[in-house]
Amino acid sequence: MTSEYDFLKKFLKSRSGLVLSDEKQYLVESRLMPVARRHSFKGLSELILAIGKPGSMSLQSDVVEAMTTNESFFFRDKTPFENFRNVMLPHLLDARKTRRSARIWCAAASTGQEPYSLSMYLKEARAKIGNFRFEILGTDLSSEVLEKARTGIYSQFEVQRGLPIQMLLKYFSQQGELWQVAPEIRAMVQWRKLNLLENFSHLGEFDVVFCRNVLIYFDQPTKIDVLNRIYRQLPDDGFLVLGAAETVVGLTDGFEPYPGLRGVYRKKQAVSRTATPTKKLGRTLGSPIQALAGGSRF
């Protein structure tokens, strides 16, 4: 399956930025065999051959979604949400007190637990927030996971992972063996299908960008490109939140760690608002990488 696996790696890289190592062949089988059965293929070889043929856009989308969908759970890692509540939120309430609004982007929202976790934190802080308005945008490449996120319906297993029992009882309603996020929490989040490899400047400026557990699946040029474009979406005092295993070190000179907050970055104040930081790898990477589609957590 070596040549087929090489073709699949190139296909996924061009469509989603996902870089598969040779050690991940086991993951390919576990994620793509259900797709193969759904499309009536006898095995992975037939499936991989088919995605290279004209007229296979639907199949290609299914393959990309299966390989890039990442599990998520409420208040994952806890620390980023505590940092938001204790540092970022007070800063925004003070720095944006004139316009009384702020925007948050969850750049790889998967099935929606991250944006909804932020929404619940904001609801808990409503006495402090008052009429200050927060807009939360959740994006992902997968139509399937975005549909689940929109409905806000989760299994008993999913709500037991990271969600405090008091928040479950307060912000969810039970529907048989499932739980649904309350309408007031769902209404706080907008959803959009988006490829992080493509131009996202049309989304406008965000005060906080959560881009957690995404960059670890990209190669270095793709990481640099995505970070440089996120840089342009942030104001000078905006916040970038990465995953615990991710860093900007060696990738861009535009961000610096926020003192004392693991995984939180801000723009270096010496960098001009109009400039785009770059990291040279034999060529300047400031423009979006051209890709066909995709852009989610793996």
N, C-alpha and C positions, 0 to 999 in steps of 0.2 A: 504493500500500500504506500510505498515511499513516494512515488511520483504523484499519486492521488493526494497524499497528505501535503506535499509541497504545493500543489495547485490550490488546495483548500486554505493553506496558510496565506498564500498571496491574495486569494479572494477575500478572506476576512480582513486582512491588513488594509486592502484598498477600500473596503466597504465600511469598516468600523474603527480602524486603527488598532484592533486587537492583534497582539503579537503572540503567536502560539509557539512554544518550544517543542522540541522533539519528545520531551518527556510528558507532554499533555495529550498524547494519542488516546489514552484511556478516557479522558474527559470528552473527546470528540465522540467516541462510541456511546457513552452514556447519555449525551445530550442530543445526538443526531439520529440514533436508532428510532426513537419515537417519531421523528419527522419522516424518516424513511418509511416506516410502517403506515403513517397517515397518508402518504402519497403513493402507497402500494409498490414501493421498491423492495427488491429482495434483500438488499443489503446496502452498506455505505458506498461501495464502489459504484453502484448504479446511481445513487443519489448524487455523488460528487461529479460523475460524468454528466448528469442532467443539468446541474446548475451552470455548466459552461455552454449550454445550448441556447439559441435564440428563443425568445418567448417564455423564458423561465423566471420572470421577475417575481411572481408570487412565491415560487419555491425558494428563490434567492433570499427573499425577505424572511421566510420561515427559518432558513438556516442561520441567517445573521441574528435573528431574535433568539433562537435557541442557544447560540453560542455566547451571546453577550448579556443575557439576563442574569443578574446577580441577586442573591438573596439579600433581604433587608429586614430589619426589625426595629421596633420603636425604641427611641433613645439609645441607638447603637453607640457603644463606647462611652456614653454618658458625658465624658469631659467636654466635648464640643458644645453640647447643649447647656451645660453649666457655665461655660465661658460665654455663651451667647446671653444667658440670663444675667450673669454677674458683671460682665464687662461691656459687651457689644450693645446690648439693649440700653443700659444707662447712658452710654455715649450717644447713641442715636437720638434718644429722647431729648438730650440737651442740645446736641449739635444741629438737629433738625426741628427745633422748637418753633421756628418761624413758619415753615411750610407744613409742619405737623404731619409728615408722611415719610415713609421709607420703603425701599424695595429689597426683597430677598430672593435670590435665585438658587434653587437646588438643582444643580446642573446634571445630575444623574439620579433621578428620583426613584427609579425602579417602581416598585408597587406602592409607593407613597408614604411609607412610614416616616421618613425623615421630614418632609414638609408638614405632615400632620403632627409630629412631635413638636415642631416649632410653633404650630398654631395653638396647640394645647398650652404651651408655655406662655404664649401671649395672652391667652384667655385667663390664665392664672394670675397674670400681672395686670389685668384690666383696671384695677383701682389706681395703679401707678400710671398707666398709659392714658387713661381718659379718652378723649376723642382723637388721639393720635392714630393715624391710619397706616396699617402695614399691608403691603401687597406681596404675596408669596407666589412665585412661579416655579412649578416643577416640570422638568423636561426629561425626556428619555427617547431612545431610538425605537423602542418596542411599543407598537400599538397595543399589543396584548396586555402588557403590564400597566400601561397608562389607563386602559379601560378599567382594570381592577382598581387602580388608584382613584379614578373618578368615582366609582361606586362606593369605595371606602368600606368594603366588606372583607372581613378577615376570619380565619378559622380560630378555634380555641387555642391551638398551638401557637399561632402567630401573635395573638394578643397576650399570651403568657410570656413572650420573649421580650423582656425589657420594660414592659408597660406596668407602672405602679397600679395596684388594685384600685386605689381611690380614683385614679384617672379613668380606668376602665369603666367603673360604675357611673362616673360623672359625665363622660363624653362619648359613651357608646350605648347602643341599644341592642339587646339580644334578640336574634331571629333564629329560633331553633338551636342548631349547634354552631351558628355563626354570630358574629358581632359586627355591627355597622357604626361607623363614625357618625356622630351627631351632625345634622344639617348645618348648624352654626359653625362647626369646625371645617366641614367640607367646603362651605362657601368662602372660606378665607384663602383657598388655594386655587390657582388657575393651572391648567395642564396644557402642554404643547409637545408635539413630537419634534425632536430636534437632533441633528447630527453635530456633535462637537467638532468634527473635522471640517465642517462647512462654516461659512460666514454667519456669525450670530450677532453682528453689530445692530441689526434691526430690532433686537430686543431692548435696546436702550441701556441706560445706566442703572447699576444696582449698588446698593449700599453694603450688602453682604452677599458673597458668593460661596456657597457650599459646593465643593467639587471633591468629594471624599471617595477614596478607593476607586479612582478612575485612572489616574496617571500611571499607576503601577502596571497596567496592562498595555501601555504604549511604549514604543521605542523612543529614544532620546530626542530625535528631531520633532516627533509628534508632540511630546511633552512640552518642548520649548515653544512650539507654535501655539498650542492651546493656552499656555500660560501667558504668552505675549498678548493674545487677543482678549483674554480675561482682564489683563492689566488695563486695556483700553475701555473696559466696561465699568471700571471702578472709579469713584471720585478719589481725591487725594487722601481722604481719611477713611476710605472703605476698607472692608475686611475680606480676606480670602481664607477659607477654612479647608484644609486638606486632611486626608486620612492619617492615621497614626504612623503608617509605614511610608508616608510620602514626604517629600521636601522640595524646596525650590533651589537648594544649594547645588551649584554646578549647572543650573539650567537657565537662570535669568538673574540679572543684576537689578531688576526693577523692584523686587520685593525684599523685605527684611522681616525676620521673626518678631512677633509682638512679645515684648519681655514677659516672661513667666507663663505664657500661654502656649502649650504644646499644640502644634499644628495650625496656629493662627498667624497670618502674615498681613502686613500692610505695605503700602508703597513707601519706598525710600523718599523722604521729603525733599532730597536734593534733586530728584528726577523731575523733569518738566512734565506737566500734565499732558502736553501735546506730544511728547516723545514716546516712542515705543522701545522698550528695552530689548536687546537681542543678545543671544549667545552664539558666538561664531563656531561653526563646525565645517569650516572650509567654504561656507557661503552664509549669507545673511538670511535668517528665517524670520520674516516679519509678516508675511502674507499667509492666508489660509492654505493648507495643503489641499490639493484637489482630490476629491474622492467622489464615489458614486452615491453613497448613502451611509446611514448608520450613526452611532454615537452614544453609547450607554455604558453603564457599568457592566463589568464582566463577572 
